[in-house]
Amino acid sequence: MSASTTEKASSQRLRLGGDFSRLWWSAAVSSLGDGATIAAGPLLASRLTDDPRLIGAASVAFTAPFILFGIPAGLLVDRLDIRKMMVRVDIARAVLLAVLAVGILGGWGGLPLLYVCMFLLGVGEVLCRNAAQVLVPFITPKAGLSTANARIMAAQEAGTGFVGPLLGALMFGVAMALPFGVDAATFLCSAVLVSRIRRTRPIERGPDRAGVMSEMMAGAKWLFSHHLLRSLALVSCLINLAGNAMLAVLVVYSGKVLHLGPFGYGVLLACQAVGAVLASRFAPALTERLGREGALVATAVLITTSETVLAAVPSVYAAGAALAIFACGTVTWNVVVVVLRQTLVPQHLLGRANSVYRLVAWGGLPIGAAAGGIVAAEVGTRAVFGAGAVAMAVVAVALFVGARRQWITRAEQSTEQSAEQAPLPTDTN
């Protein structure tokens, strides 16, 4: 069994192909720069103000587009050439970060410019994250989806949570503008790599003006009629709310409670990435061993544990371990639910259904960031972690009940039966 599994994994690796390699390298390079910005953004905000609410506002600005532009972004992804769109968005983000770097050097890069840049970067993130997940099934075989998604997540987490933050914290200490300039360069490299991808999804004929709204809502109607994916979207919202509340005040906690400087903050983020990379490496095998229902329960338990440790143990080592555990849970969750969306959602609706899922799931990000800043200012950062632990304990119990009922297995069987009974499609999309 073990040898068969290893042989199968090796075969999948060979079949992922050159286009996937280019997409992977694009994710790896741009995530490296993003990691620098993730560390440098809060550090810049903390240099400009000591108000936790204003520091958390940078995270709110970045995540607000997930709510405001989620559904329109899905329509664009379903109607445009994914490859060309990703290239143009990467170039636009490179220009935006270059402006921020110049503003910092020129002395006019204050909080307003930081908020505007974070907001527009969030718009680009909504488009490109959705587009990349829609593109993966068209450039990799179905049997390799778990491996492909796990590898992309590993590259993203290694860049955004490990190498990038360490470099970002170091570069910020040298010059505050440097991490943002490096991130701009990585987006240009990403644009070149994506432009070399040969295969892409066929472009559908765009809707007329009278049908735009109905086209946008088609994904929402499909998703909310699907009990499993609708429930997972709501649970993802709660996870993101608790997790982003924690991350939004982490820079304050690391400075005021743990007494760490910029480099120490980068090391904390690196601990989170170590857990994420390990999870992305072993998540497919763990999911196969526990089943998808069991894997999701395990993720909720891990996240609950991480929030509890942060709230109860004010120690640098405990914080590092907690962040690693938190990342293990979130990455395993993502590997499971992304593959479910890619396999259960009809391909012609994948962009729109994906965007609606993200609209619900990522809607917890700005709410969590804002709530975390407010609670930290009024009560303290450890209260934020305690509230997150309670919320995630409730989620773990709910997932355990769903696992007992085998809700994922039953949903997949229902989808297969519906596909067998449905008439053959008349389009080629």
Long-range contacts (C-beta under 8 A, 24 or more apart in sequence): 5-285, 5-288, 8-143, 9-147, 9-284, 12-141, 12-143, 12-144, 12-147, 13-144, 13-147, 15-140, 15-141, 15-143, 15-144, 16-140, 16-141, 16-144, 16-147, 16-148, 17-139, 17-140, 18-198, 19-139, 19-197, 19-198, 19-199, 20-136, 20-139, 20-140, 20-148, 22-193, 22-194, 22-196, 22-197, 23-132, 23-135, 23-136, 23-139, 23-152, 23-193, 23-194, 23-197, 24-151, 24-152, 24-155, 25-193, 26-86, 26-189, 26-190, 26-193, 26-194, 27-132, 27-152, 27-155, 27-156, 27-159, 27-190, 28-155, 28-156, 28-158, 28-159, 29-159, 29-186, 29-189, 29-190, 29-193, 30-90, 30-159, 30-186, 30-187, 30-189, 30-190, 31-155, 31-156, 31-157, 31-158, 31-159, 31-160, 31-164, 32-159, 32-163, 32-164, 32-167, 32-186, 33-159, 33-164, 33-182, 33-183, 33-184, 33-185, 33-186, 33-187, 34-159, 34-160, 34-164, 34-183, 34-186, 35-159, 35-160, 35-161, 35-162, 35-163, 35-164, 35-165, 35-167, 35-168, 35-269, 35-273, 36-164, 36-165, 36-167, 36-168, 36-171, 36-179, 36-180, 36-182, 36-183, 37-97, 37-121, 37-164, 37-168, 37-179, 37-180, 37-183, 38-160, 38-161, 38-164, 38-165, 38-168, 38-269, 39-164, 39-165, 39-166, 39-168, 39-169, 39-172, 39-179, 39-262, 39-265, 39-266, 39-269, 40-168, 40-169, 40-171, 40-172, 40-176, 40-179, 40-180, 41-114, 41-118, 42-250, 42-251, 42-265, 43-169, 43-172, 43-176, 43-251, 43-262, 43-265, 44-104, 44-109, 44-114, 44-172, 44-176, 45-111, 45-114, 46-251, 46-252, 46-255, 47-176, 48-110, 48-111, 48-114, 49-111, 51-377, 52-249, 52-252, 52-373, 52-376, 52-377, 52-381, 53-373, 53-374, 53-377, 54-111, 54-373, 55-248, 55-249, 55-251, 55-252, 55-373, 56-248, 56-249, 56-369, 56-370, 56-372, 56-373, 56-374, 56-376, 57-111, 57-115, 57-369, 57-370, 57-373, 58-111, 58-114, 58-115, 58-118, 59-118, 59-244, 59-247, 59-248, 59-365, 59-366, 59-369, 60-366, 60-369, 60-370, 60-373, 61-114, 61-115, 61-116, 61-118, 61-119, 61-122, 62-118, 62-119, 62-121, 62-122, 62-125, 63-122, 63-244, 63-362, 63-365, 63-366, 63-369, 64-119, 64-122, 64-366, 65-119, 65-122, 65-123, 65-125, 65-126, 66-122, 66-125, 66-126, 66-358, 66-359, 66-362, 66-363, 66-365, 66-366, 67-359, 67-362, 67-363, 67-366, 69-123, 69-126, 69-127, 70-126, 70-355, 70-356, 70-358, 70-359, 70-362, 71-216, 71-217, 71-219, 71-220, 71-352, 71-355, 71-356, 71-359, 72-216, 72-355, 73-126, 73-127, 73-130, 73-355, 74-130, 74-216, 74-219, 74-351, 74-352, 74-353, 74-354, 74-355, 74-356, 75-212, 75-215, 75-216, 75-351, 75-352, 75-355, 76-127, 76-351, 77-127, 77-130, 77-131, 77-134, 77-351, 77-352, 77-354, 77-355, 78-134, 78-204, 78-215, 78-219, 78-348, 78-349, 78-350, 78-351, 78-352, 79-203, 79-204, 79-206, 79-207, 80-203, 81-200, 81-203, 82-131, 82-134, 82-135, 82-200, 82-201, 83-135, 83-194, 83-195, 83-197, 83-200, 85-127, 85-131, 86-127, 86-128, 86-131, 86-132, 86-135, 86-191, 86-194, 87-191, 87-194, 87-195, 89-124, 89-127, 89-128, 90-124, 90-128, 90-187, 90-188, 90-190, 90-191, 90-194, 91-187, 91-188, 91-191, 92-120, 92-124, 93-120, 93-121, 93-124, 93-184, 93-187, 94-184, 94-185, 94-187, 94-188, 94-191, 95-184, 96-120, 96-121, 96-124, 96-184, 97-121, 97-180, 97-181, 97-183, 97-184, 97-187, 98-180, 98-181, 98-184, 100-177, 100-180, 101-177, 101-178, 101-180, 101-181, 101-184, 102-177, 104-176, 104-177, 104-180, 105-177, 109-177, 126-355, 126-358, 129-358, 130-351, 130-354, 130-355, 130-358, 131-351, 133-338, 133-341, 133-342, 133-354, 134-201, 134-350, 134-351, 134-354, 135-197, 135-200, 135-201, 136-342, 137-342, 137-347, 137-350, 138-199, 138-200, 138-201, 139-197, 139-199, 139-200, 142-343, 145-339, 145-342, 145-343, 146-283, 146-284, 146-287, 146-335, 146-339, 147-284, 149-334, 149-335, 149-338, 149-339, 149-342, 150-280, 150-281, 150-283, 150-284, 150-335, 151-280, 153-276, 153-280, 153-331, 153-334, 153-335, 154-276, 154-277, 154-280, 154-281, 157-273, 157-276, 157-277, 157-280, 157-327, 157-331, 158-273, 158-276, 158-277, 160-273, 161-269, 161-270, 161-272, 161-273, 161-276, 161-327, 162-269, 162-270, 162-273, 162-274, 162-276, 162-277, 163-270, 163-273, 165-265, 165-266, 165-269, 165-270, 165-273, 166-263, 166-266, 166-267, 166-269, 166-270, 168-266, 169-262, 169-263, 169-265, 169-266, 169-267, 170-263, 170-266, 172-262, 173-262, 173-263, 201-347, 202-428, 202-429, 204-348, 204-429, 215-352, 216-352, 218-349, 218-352, 219-349, 219-351, 219-352, 219-353, 219-354, 219-355, 219-356, 220-352, 220-353, 220-356, 222-345, 222-346, 222-349, 222-352, 222-353, 223-345, 223-353, 223-356, 223-357, 224-356, 226-344, 226-411, 227-407, 227-411, 228-340, 228-344, 228-407, 228-408, 228-411, 229-340, 229-341, 229-344, 229-345, 229-353, 229-357, 229-411, 231-402, 231-407, 232-337, 232-340, 232-357, 233-356, 233-357, 233-360, 233-361, 234-360, 235-395, 235-398, 235-399, 236-333, 236-337, 236-357, 236-360, 236-361, 236-364, 237-360, 237-361, 237-362, 237-363, 237-364, 238-364, 238-391, 238-392, 238-395, 239-300, 239-303, 239-330, 239-333, 239-364, 239-392, 239-395, 240-361, 240-362, 240-363, 240-364, 240-365, 240-368, 241-364, 241-365, 241-367, 241-368, 241-371, 241-391, 242-303, 242-307, 242-364, 242-368, 242-387, 242-388, 242-391, 242-392, 243-303, 243-326, 243-330, 243-368, 243-388, 244-364, 244-365, 244-366, 244-368, 244-369, 244-372, 245-368, 245-369, 245-371, 245-372, 245-375, 245-384, 245-387, 245-388, 246-307, 246-310, 246-326, 246-368, 246-372, 246-384, 246-385, 246-388, 247-369, 247-372, 248-368, 248-369, 248-372, 248-373, 249-372, 249-373, 249-376, 249-381, 249-384, 252-376, 252-381, 253-310, 253-319, 253-376, 253-381, 253-382, 254-319, 256-381, 257-314, 257-381, 257-382, 258-314, 258-315, 258-316, 258-319, 260-316, 264-316, 267-320, 268-316, 268-319, 268-320, 268-323, 269-323, 271-319, 271-320, 271-321, 271-323, 271-324, 272-323, 272-324, 272-326, 272-327, 273-327, 274-324, 274-327, 275-323, 275-324, 275-325, 275-326, 275-327, 275-328, 275-331, 276-327, 276-328, 276-330, 276-331, 278-324, 278-328, 279-327, 279-328, 279-329, 279-331, 279-332, 279-335, 280-331, 280-335, 283-331, 283-332, 283-335, 283-336, 284-335, 286-332, 287-332, 287-335, 287-336, 291-403, 291-408, 291-409, 292-336, 292-340, 292-408, 292-409, 293-399, 293-402, 293-403, 293-406, 293-407, 293-408, 293-409, 294-403, 295-332, 295-336, 296-333, 296-336, 296-337, 296-399, 296-402, 296-403, 296-408, 297-396, 297-399, 297-400, 297-403, 298-329, 298-332, 299-328, 299-329, 299-330, 299-332, 299-333, 299-336, 300-329, 300-392, 300-395, 300-396, 300-399, 301-329, 301-396, 302-326, 302-328, 302-329, 302-332, 303-329, 303-330, 303-392, 303-395, 304-389, 304-392, 304-393, 304-395, 304-396, 307-385, 307-386, 307-388, 307-389, 307-392, 308-385, 308-386, 308-389, 310-382, 310-385, 311-382, 311-383, 311-385, 311-386, 311-388, 311-389, 314-382, 340-408, 344-411, 344-412, 344-415, 347-429, 348-427, 348-429
